[in-house]
Amino acid sequence: MAINAGGIGFISYSSDGSDDFSFIVLEDIAAGEVLNFTDRGIFYEVDVGIEEFIGPEQIVTWTNNTGAPIPAGTVVDFIDNVGFSVGATSGDPGLGLAQAGDQIIVYQDVSGSPTSFVAMIHMNGDYEASATNTNTSKLPFALTDGIHAISIAPEVDNAAYTGPTTPTDADGWRLRLFDEANWTGDDLSANSSSVTGSSVTVSCFLAGTMIATPGGEVAVETLEIGDKVLTADGRTTPVKWVGRQTVSTRFGPATRNFPVRISAGALGRGTPHRDLTVTADHGMVLGGYVIDAAALVNGSTIDFVPLAELGEAFTVYHIEAPDHDVILANGAPSETFIDYVGRAAFDNYDEYLALYGAERIIPELPQPRISAARHVPAHIAQRLGITAGPDFDIHAPNTQALCG
C-alpha cells in the first residue's frame, strides 16, 4: 500500500559538512514500502503539462526491510555516507545539499515525472514557481505547504524542529512539523551547530519528584519562580523558572526522553530515599561526573519505565537556577536546567519570554558529562551493576517507537 502525503515529517537537516537529516513516521509504514529522498528540484514542463525533476542529482532510497510495519512515532536518522538508522539504504550514499540553499523531496515512484509525493522540506527561502536549477524547486501540486511541505526562510544551513511535542495524532503533528515558526536554524558548521534532532526533547523530572528546600521537600510541580531550593553542597539558590512539557507517548519522545526509574537506594547510601523518575538524558551527579540517567540503567534497580505505566501522555518539569547547579531530587544530587535544548521545547516558553525577554546561555558544570554506559568509569559501573551496551546508550539509533 502506498504511503500518503504527509506520512512522514522532517525533524532536522544539516547541509554543513555531513549532509544529514531525520524524519518521524506519522502513519504506520508497511513492510516492503520504499521511499526515495532527493535534492533535485521540481519544475513544471508547460509544453507537456507535467512536473519533472531538474537535472541529475542524488537519490537515496529507503526500504522498510524489517519484515513488519514500522509504527507511527518512529524516528529515523540518515547519516551521510552511512545510511538510515532504521530500514535498508540503497541508491546514492548521500545527498549533495548546497549550503546556499537546497531541498529534500520524498516520493515513491521512480519516474522522472513523479506523482506520488510524500513530503518536502525547502531550505532556500520561498518556493520558486519557475525553478530552473537543482537548488530550487516549485511546490509539487500533490503537496500542500504547512500540511505536507515546509519552506525555511530565510535560508539556513542547519535547522531542526523545536516546537511543541504535545500532539497526540498525526494531523496535530503535521500542523506543527510543517510550520516554519516551530523550526530553529543556524549557519554554523555541522560540528558546532546547536541544532540537532534532539532539540525536540528536554531532560526533566517527572511530576511528584520531591525537591529539597530550606523549609523541607516540596513537589517539583509546586515550585514557583523566586522559591529557594537547596544545593547538594548546602547552599540555597533561587528558582528562575520552572519549565513544563507534556509528552505524548504515541508521537513524542525518542529513547533519549524515555523516563528512567531509579529505585530507592540504587545509587548507594540510601540514595535516592524514594524511587526517582527522570527523563533519560537528565544528568545525575555521581562520583565527580554528570551522568545521563540512561547511562546508569542496569535492568533492575535502574531501568526504563514500561510504556504501559505512562498512559497517553506524561508531564515533566525542569528547574532553572541562575547557574547550572546541583540540587537534591528525592535526596539524590541532580542537575538543574542546562540549555543544551532551547526553552522553546517547553509548553510554557511564552511565560519565560514574558519574564526575561530572551533566552540566555548557561555555562555548564565543570564535571565531565557521560551520556553512554560504555563511558561510565569501571568502579561506578561495577558498584551499580551497569552493563554497557547499545540498549543503554541514549545516542544509539532509535529503533523503537513509543506507541500505545
Secondary structure, 3 states (H helix, E strand, C coil): CCCCCCCEEEEEEECCCCCCEEEEECCCECCCCEEEEECCCEEEECCCCEEEECCCCCEEEEECCCCCCECCCCEEEEECCCEECCCEEEECCCCCCCCCCCEEEEECCCCCCCCCEEEEEECCCCCCCCCCCCCCCCCCCCCCECCCEEECCCCCCEEEECCCCCCCCHHHHHHHHCCHHHEEEECCCCCCCCCCHHHHCCCCEECCCEEEECCEEEEHHHCCCCCEEEECCCCEEECCEEEEEEEECCCCCCHHHCEEEECCCCCECCECCCCEEEECCCEEEECCEEEEHHHHCCCCCEEECCHHHCCCEEEEEEEECCCCCEEEECCEEEECCCCCCCHHHCCCHHHHHHHHCCCCCCCCCCCCEECCHHHCCHHHHHHHCCCCCHHHCCCCCCCCCCCC
